[in-house]
Amino acid sequence: MAKVTIQYWAAAREAAGVELESVEARTLAEALDVIVSRRGDDGRLRSVLATSSFLVDGAAAGRRVAADLVLPDAAVIEVLPQFAGGLAPPGGYGGAGSPPVIGGFRGVAPPGQHCPFRAYCGTLGA
């Protein structure tokens, strides 16, 4: 089993009640089961997870592969919000594989703002 860190963003952070937590799990699905079971009968996090997106060490991880995605030790799982109504963010995506628009900047967080989409953040033109 791998010891991994789960980092929550936006509604997931609110539902989890914490920004970060550690779990031991073999797969992404097991890690998600652990965090849901820690909350007992409180179904808020389960509801948020049902519509969330996930990054594992900065790489997108879909729910369809969650059971098969073996986690490396010290992995970071980021729980990201789904954009409202399943739509793209304001400004949309620039096409297949394009980084999202974050705060009006494509692929880079505005000055002084942390970018939760590590797989897409960086500098323009890089």
N, C-alpha and C positions, 0 to 999 in steps of 0.2 A: 504494500500500500504506500501511496505517496502522501506526504504532508503538503497541502496546498493552501494558498491564501485566496479568499474570495473577496473581491472589492465590489462594493455596490455603488451604483450611480442613480441619482434622481429618485423616482418612485420606489425603486428597489431598496435604496438606502433607508427611506422612510419606513417601508414595510418591514425591513429586517431590524431596524432600530440600532444599527451599527454601520460604520463605514467599511470595516474589514473584519474578517474572522477566518480562523484556520480550521481545516478539517482534514481527516485522513480518509482517502478514498482511492479506489483503483481507476475508476472511470468518471467522466463528467456526470453521467446519470447518477452514480452513487453519491457524488459530492452534493448534487442538488437534493437528493433524498435526505441526506444528513441534515442539511440546513433547514429543510421543511420540517423534519421530525423534531428538531430542536425547539420549534415554535408551538408544538402541541396542537391545540384546537384552533389557534389563531390562523385563519386561512388567508390573511392579507398577502403574505409573501408568496404563497402558492399561486394566488391569482396573478400577481405581478410577474412571476417567473413564466407563467403560461404564455405571456405575450412579449417576453424579453428576448434580447439578442445576447449572445455570449462571445467573448474573446478568450482564448486560452493562449497565454504568452503572446498576445498581440495578434493572433490569427483567428479569423472568424470560425466559430464552431456552431453548426446548426443542431437543432433538437433531434433531427432524424439520425444523426450519428452519435448522439450523446452516450448511448449504451456501449458503443464500440470505441469511443475515444479514450484511449489509455492515457492517464495523466503522468507526466514526469514529476519527479520529486521537486518541490519548491516552485511548482507552476503557479501562475497567477491567473485566476478566472475572473474576468470582469463581467458584471451583469449590467447590461445597457438597456435603456428604455426603447420600446418600439415607438416609432414616430406616430403621432396621433392618426388614428384611423388607418394605420398601415401605409400611409402616404410617405413620400420622400420628404426630407427636410425642406424648409423654405429655400428656394433657389434650385431645388432638385439635385439630381446627380447628373454629371456631365456625360453619362453614357456608361456602358458596361465597364466595370473595373475602375471607374473614376472615384476619387476620394469624395467623401461627403462635404457639404458646405457647413462649416462650423463658425457661427458668429459672423457670417458674411464673407469668410475667407475660405477658399477651397484648399483643403489639405493642410491647413495651418491654423492653430488657435490664435485669436487676437492677442496682442501684447498683454502680458500679465494674467492671462486666462489659461488654466490647465486644459489640455485636450484629452478627453477620455477615450478617443479613438486612436490609440497608439499606433495601430497598424497603418493609419492614414496620415498621421501628423508628421510634420517636418517643415521644411521651408519650401516656398514656391520656387519652381524651376530646378529643384534638386533631383 
